Amino acid sequence: MERARAADPWTGPEVAEALALDTRQRKRLTDYARHRFEIEAAQVPDLLQETMMELLRRPGGIQSPEPYVRRVFHVRCCRLVGREVDERQGRLAMPEPPRVDEVPDTRLLVAQALRSQPRRHRKLLSMYFLTGHTVHEIARELSVAPASVRQLVRRCLLRMRADLEATRRITPEGSGPTPDDLPLLAETRGPSPPGF
């Protein structure tokens, strides 16, 4: 997904149009749904359509369209799989969680926790969750054994969780974080896990 004015944020309709025209991106999303969630091929076009509809409702401000599309598509896949499990078990469907856009404080905290991680951790998490690299590609890029990639991801996530919990302890219940609270994340961070 590229365009002439790369510095301006994308609008949702621009991203939806780019997705509609980008067959490689749609193929990657299809493969992702089929392999990660074991979703049948007949259901994937509906998921892509729902993703594009959600993008059309997004007014703008999308700095990185490909990771954003992948995240929206991932949430759609999770909801589909959750509905199927509920139907098989005969339970009523759980209410849908709030959209990420509706919880700005959480996004702000997660972004800050990610920024407080060392550059190598950020690269690992980005490759693993956002860009769709395989474990072997990540291992080759970071010069580690493929077997240790998932362990490293787990350690990074545990460290981010600790940062977020420390921030929650710093911020009183009910009051969201303020910009003054965010630098405290860096102070509460512990040493790097072994191997980094």
DADABEL-V969096 format. One record per residue. N is the residue number from 1. RES is the residue in three letters. SS is DSSP state (hx for helix, st for strand, lp for the rest). Layout:
n=N res=RES ss=SS
n=N res=RES ss=SS
//
This chain:
n=1 res=MET ss=lp
n=2 res=GLU ss=lp
n=3 res=ARG ss=lp
n=4 res=ALA ss=lp
n=5 res=ARG ss=lp
n=6 res=ALA ss=lp
n=7 res=ALA ss=lp
n=8 res=ASP ss=lp
n=9 res=PRO ss=lp
n=10 res=TRP ss=st
n=11 res=THR ss=lp
n=12 res=GLY ss=hx
n=13 res=PRO ss=hx
n=14 res=GLU ss=hx
n=15 res=VAL ss=hx
n=16 res=ALA ss=hx
n=17 res=GLU ss=hx
n=18 res=ALA ss=hx
n=19 res=LEU ss=hx
n=20 res=ALA ss=hx
n=21 res=LEU ss=hx
n=22 res=ASP ss=lp
n=23 res=THR ss=hx
n=24 res=ARG ss=hx
n=25 res=GLN ss=hx
n=26 res=ARG ss=hx
n=27 res=LYS ss=hx
n=28 res=ARG ss=hx
n=29 res=LEU ss=hx
n=30 res=THR ss=hx
n=31 res=ASP ss=hx
n=32 res=TYR ss=hx
n=33 res=ALA ss=hx
n=34 res=ARG ss=hx
n=35 res=HIS ss=hx
n=36 res=ARG ss=hx
n=37 res=PHE ss=lp
n=38 res=GLU ss=lp
n=39 res=ILE ss=lp
n=40 res=GLU ss=lp
n=41 res=ALA ss=hx
n=42 res=ALA ss=hx
n=43 res=GLN ss=hx
n=44 res=VAL ss=hx
n=45 res=PRO ss=hx
n=46 res=ASP ss=hx
n=47 res=LEU ss=hx
n=48 res=LEU ss=hx
n=49 res=GLN ss=hx
n=50 res=GLU ss=hx
n=51 res=THR ss=hx
n=52 res=MET ss=hx
n=53 res=MET ss=hx
n=54 res=GLU ss=hx
n=55 res=LEU ss=hx
n=56 res=LEU ss=hx
n=57 res=ARG ss=hx
n=58 res=ARG ss=lp
n=59 res=PRO ss=lp
n=60 res=GLY ss=lp
n=61 res=GLY ss=lp
n=62 res=ILE ss=st
n=63 res=GLN ss=lp
n=64 res=SER ss=lp
n=65 res=PRO ss=hx
n=66 res=GLU ss=hx
n=67 res=PRO ss=hx
n=68 res=TYR ss=hx
n=69 res=VAL ss=hx
n=70 res=ARG ss=hx
n=71 res=ARG ss=hx
n=72 res=VAL ss=hx
n=73 res=PHE ss=hx
n=74 res=HIS ss=hx
n=75 res=VAL ss=hx
n=76 res=ARG ss=hx
n=77 res=CYS ss=hx
n=78 res=CYS ss=hx
n=79 res=ARG ss=hx
n=80 res=LEU ss=hx
n=81 res=VAL ss=hx
n=82 res=GLY ss=hx
n=83 res=ARG ss=hx
n=84 res=GLU ss=hx
n=85 res=VAL ss=hx
n=86 res=ASP ss=hx
n=87 res=GLU ss=hx
n=88 res=ARG ss=hx
n=89 res=GLN ss=hx
n=90 res=GLY ss=lp
n=91 res=ARG ss=lp
n=92 res=LEU ss=lp
n=93 res=ALA ss=lp
n=94 res=MET ss=lp
n=95 res=PRO ss=lp
n=96 res=GLU ss=lp
n=97 res=PRO ss=lp
n=98 res=PRO ss=lp
n=99 res=ARG ss=lp
n=100 res=VAL ss=hx
n=101 res=ASP ss=hx
n=102 res=GLU ss=hx
n=103 res=VAL ss=lp
n=104 res=PRO ss=hx
n=105 res=ASP ss=hx
n=106 res=THR ss=hx
n=107 res=ARG ss=hx
n=108 res=LEU ss=hx
n=109 res=LEU ss=hx
n=110 res=VAL ss=hx
n=111 res=ALA ss=hx
n=112 res=GLN ss=hx
n=113 res=ALA ss=hx
n=114 res=LEU ss=hx
n=115 res=ARG ss=hx
n=116 res=SER ss=lp
n=117 res=GLN ss=lp
n=118 res=PRO ss=lp
n=119 res=ARG ss=hx
n=120 res=ARG ss=hx
n=121 res=HIS ss=hx
n=122 res=ARG ss=hx
n=123 res=LYS ss=hx
n=124 res=LEU ss=hx
n=125 res=LEU ss=hx
n=126 res=SER ss=hx
n=127 res=MET ss=hx
n=128 res=TYR ss=hx
n=129 res=PHE ss=hx
n=130 res=LEU ss=hx
n=131 res=THR ss=lp
n=132 res=GLY ss=lp
n=133 res=HIS ss=lp
n=134 res=THR ss=lp
n=135 res=VAL ss=hx
n=136 res=HIS ss=hx
n=137 res=GLU ss=hx
n=138 res=ILE ss=hx
n=139 res=ALA ss=hx
n=140 res=ARG ss=hx
n=141 res=GLU ss=hx
n=142 res=LEU ss=hx
n=143 res=SER ss=lp
n=144 res=VAL ss=lp
n=145 res=ALA ss=lp
n=146 res=PRO ss=hx
n=147 res=ALA ss=hx
n=148 res=SER ss=hx
n=149 res=VAL ss=hx
n=150 res=ARG ss=hx
n=151 res=GLN ss=hx
n=152 res=LEU ss=hx
n=153 res=VAL ss=hx
n=154 res=ARG ss=hx
n=155 res=ARG ss=hx
n=156 res=CYS ss=hx
n=157 res=LEU ss=hx
n=158 res=LEU ss=hx
n=159 res=ARG ss=hx
n=160 res=MET ss=hx
n=161 res=ARG ss=hx
n=162 res=ALA ss=hx
n=163 res=ASP ss=hx
n=164 res=LEU ss=hx
n=165 res=GLU ss=hx
n=166 res=ALA ss=hx
n=167 res=THR ss=hx
n=168 res=ARG ss=hx
n=169 res=ARG ss=hx
n=170 res=ILE ss=hx
n=171 res=THR ss=lp
n=172 res=PRO ss=lp
n=173 res=GLU ss=lp
n=174 res=GLY ss=lp
n=175 res=SER ss=lp
n=176 res=GLY ss=lp
n=177 res=PRO ss=lp
n=178 res=THR ss=lp
n=179 res=PRO ss=hx
n=180 res=ASP ss=hx
n=181 res=ASP ss=hx
n=182 res=LEU ss=hx
n=183 res=PRO ss=lp
n=184 res=LEU ss=hx
n=185 res=LEU ss=hx
n=186 res=ALA ss=hx
n=187 res=GLU ss=hx
n=188 res=THR ss=hx
n=189 res=ARG ss=lp
n=190 res=GLY ss=lp
n=191 res=PRO ss=lp
n=192 res=SER ss=lp
n=193 res=PRO ss=lp
n=194 res=PRO ss=lp
n=195 res=GLY ss=lp
n=196 res=PHE ss=lp
//
